[in-house]
Amino acid sequence: MSGFGAVPDELRRAAGQIGDVGDRTAGMVWCGPSGEYGHAGVAGAWESFIEEMRAHVQRLRQEAEEHAIGLRAAATSYVDVDGERADVFGRLNPHGPVS
């Protein structure tokens, strides 16, 4: 690789970090308060809140994974474009790089 330097590596590293956070989040177990709430309505509201938060975290994980996929695609694109440009410029200057 000659043109973009470490950019693709940085993008892949960021994508990996996003994936790691998503994996750690998936492994978390919610241990909310349990026991008697004194009122069925309070218990039901708490249960609804927990389910909404689980769904929200799942949506955030999905969005994060989509960003990671985009970063990996961008890294691949940089590498592909860099290689194509190196080929074109190599053909324009068959004697090698100018010093």
C-alpha positions as a printed Julia matrix, in Angstrom:
99×3 Matrix{Float64}:
   0.0     0.0     0.0
   1.43    3.38   -0.91
  -1.09    6.2    -0.88
  -3.31    6.02    2.16
  -0.85    4.72    4.73
  -2.48    3.48    7.91
  -6.02    4.72    7.17
  -7.43    1.28    6.25
  -5.79   -0.26    9.31
  -7.27    2.43   11.54
 -10.72    1.88   10.02
 -10.47   -1.86   10.58
  -9.27   -1.31   14.14
 -12.23    1.01   14.85
 -14.62   -1.56   13.38
 -13.1    -4.22   15.61
 -13.48   -2.03   18.68
 -17.14   -1.42   17.84
 -17.62   -5.17   17.5
 -15.92   -5.77   20.85
 -18.2    -3.31   22.62
 -21.23   -4.92   20.98
 -20.1    -8.36   22.11
 -19.56   -7.17   25.68
 -22.98   -5.49   25.67
 -24.62   -8.67   24.41
 -23.05  -10.58   27.29
 -24.43   -8.26   29.95
 -27.27   -9.53   32.06
 -29.74   -7.1    33.51
 -30.1    -7.62   37.22
 -32.72   -5.07   38.1
 -34.41   -4.83   41.45
 -36.62   -7.73   42.29
 -39.09   -8.41   44.98
 -42.42   -7.07   46.06
 -43.35   -3.64   44.75
 -46.54   -3.35   46.74
 -48.63   -2.74   43.66
 -49.19   -4.79   40.52
 -49.14   -1.61   38.4
 -45.64   -0.7    39.62
 -44.37   -4.22   38.91
 -45.89   -4.14   35.43
 -44.46   -0.71   34.67
 -41.0    -1.84   35.79
 -41.21   -4.94   33.6
 -42.29   -2.83   30.61
 -39.42   -0.42   31.21
 -36.88   -3.27   31.31
 -38.2    -4.75   28.06
 -38.1    -1.35   26.34
 -34.51   -0.83   27.46
 -33.49   -4.28   26.22
 -35.04   -3.52   22.83
 -33.31   -0.12   22.73
 -29.91   -1.65   23.51
 -30.47   -4.26   20.81
 -31.25   -1.51   18.26
 -28.09    0.35   19.29
 -26.04   -2.83   18.88
 -27.48   -3.33   15.4
 -26.67    0.26   14.41
 -23.14   -0.1    15.77
 -22.65   -3.3    13.77
 -23.84   -1.51   10.63
 -21.26    1.23   11.27
 -18.55   -1.4    11.74
 -19.51   -3.02    8.43
 -19.31    0.4     6.76
 -15.85    1.03    8.22
 -14.6    -2.32    6.96
 -16.02   -1.58    3.5
 -14.35    1.84    3.49
 -11.02    0.25    4.42
 -11.34   -2.23    1.57
 -12.27    0.57   -0.81
  -9.19    2.59    0.18
  -6.96   -0.41   -0.47
  -8.63   -1.14   -3.82
  -8.46    2.46   -5.03
  -4.87    2.81   -3.85
  -3.88   -0.31   -5.77
  -5.68    0.83   -8.92
  -4.04    4.26   -8.8
  -0.61    2.74   -8.22
  -1.12    0.6   -11.33
  -2.19    3.62  -13.42
   0.69    5.8   -12.26
   3.14    2.91  -12.71
   2.1     2.63  -16.36
   2.47    6.4   -16.83
   6.03    6.32  -15.54
   7.61    3.03  -16.69
  11.04    4.14  -15.35
   9.94    4.11  -11.72
   9.43    6.89   -9.21
  11.05   10.27   -9.73
  13.61   11.17   -7.04
